[in-house]
Amino acid sequence: MNWPDLVAYFFGGAFLTNAIPHVVAGMMGEPFQTPFAKQRGEGLSTSTVNILWGFFNLLVGYLLVCRVGEFGLRNTGDITALFLGGLAIGLVLARRFGRFHGGNEPGRS
């Protein structure tokens, strides 16, 4: 078990997970928060910026997972690090963006 590789896979999972909402929003032609918006991370960016940001995240995720070490789909440690990175960023961003889209309100379905 190589710890630097597992750290890379953790962050790779975070980048790959972060790509999802940006690519989806961009493909749907909808604005979404990016680091490039006025009020960084709070304002909305265009669908084109979201596609570009989403694909940048995909590229970084790919580099961290596929070009660092010997990532193995059947290696429990590698997969666990990847999933934990995705889960961690998913939970953080759900709380962060939930306040803009009503996802943090209790009892809301």
C-alpha positions in Angstrom: 0.0 0.0 0.0 1.6 3.2 -1.2 0.2 6.2 0.8 1.1 8.9 -1.8 -0.8 7.0 -4.4 -3.8 6.6 -2.2 -3.8 10.4 -1.5 -3.7 11.0 -5.3 -6.7 8.6 -5.7 -8.6 10.3 -3.0 -8.2 13.7 -4.7 -8.8 12.1 -8.1 -12.2 10.9 -6.8 -12.9 14.4 -5.6 -12.1 15.9 -8.9 -14.1 13.3 -10.9 -17.1 13.8 -8.6 -16.8 17.6 -8.9 -16.9 17.3 -12.7 -20.4 15.8 -12.7 -22.6 18.8 -11.7 -20.6 21.2 -14.0 -20.8 19.0 -17.1 -24.5 18.2 -16.5 -25.4 21.8 -15.9 -23.4 22.9 -18.9 -25.0 20.3 -21.2 -28.4 21.3 -20.0 -27.6 24.9 -20.9 -28.0 26.1 -17.3 -25.8 28.3 -15.2 -24.1 27.0 -12.1 -21.6 28.1 -9.5 -17.9 28.0 -10.4 -14.7 29.5 -9.0 -14.8 32.0 -11.9 -18.1 33.7 -11.1 -18.4 37.1 -9.5 -18.7 36.3 -5.9 -16.4 33.4 -6.3 -18.1 30.1 -5.8 -21.5 31.8 -5.2 -22.4 33.6 -8.4 -23.4 31.7 -11.5 -21.2 31.0 -14.5 -22.4 30.3 -18.0 -23.1 26.8 -19.3 -20.0 27.1 -21.5 -17.8 27.9 -18.5 -19.3 25.0 -16.7 -18.5 22.6 -19.5 -14.9 23.9 -19.6 -14.5 23.7 -15.8 -16.1 20.2 -15.7 -13.8 18.8 -18.3 -10.8 20.4 -16.5 -11.9 18.5 -13.4 -12.2 15.3 -15.5 -8.7 15.8 -16.8 -7.2 16.4 -13.4 -9.1 13.4 -12.0 -7.9 11.2 -14.8 -4.3 12.3 -14.3 -4.5 11.6 -10.5 -6.1 8.2 -10.9 -4.7 6.8 -14.1 -1.2 8.3 -14.3 -0.1 8.1 -10.6 1.0 4.6 -9.4 -0.8 1.5 -10.6 -4.5 2.1 -9.8 -6.4 -1.2 -9.7 -10.1 -1.5 -10.0 -9.9 -4.7 -8.0 -7.7 -3.2 -5.3 -9.9 -2.5 -2.4 -7.5 0.2 -1.0 -7.4 2.1 -4.3 -11.2 2.0 -4.8 -11.8 3.0 -1.2 -9.6 6.0 -1.5 -11.3 7.0 -4.8 -14.8 6.6 -3.3 -13.9 8.4 -0.1 -12.6 11.4 -2.1 -15.8 11.5 -4.1 -18.0 11.1 -1.1 -16.1 13.8 0.9 -16.4 16.4 -1.8 -19.9 15.4 -2.6 -21.0 16.0 1.0 -19.1 19.3 1.3 -20.6 20.6 -2.0 -24.1 19.4 -1.2 -24.0 21.5 2.0 -22.4 24.5 0.2 -24.6 24.6 -2.9 -27.7 23.4 -1.0 -28.1 26.8 0.5 -28.5 28.3 -3.0 -30.8 25.7 -4.4 -32.9 24.9 -1.3 -31.3 21.5 -0.6 -30.5 22.3 3.0 -34.0 23.0 4.1 -35.4 20.3 6.5 -38.6 18.6 5.5 -38.2 19.7 1.8 -38.8 16.9 -0.6 
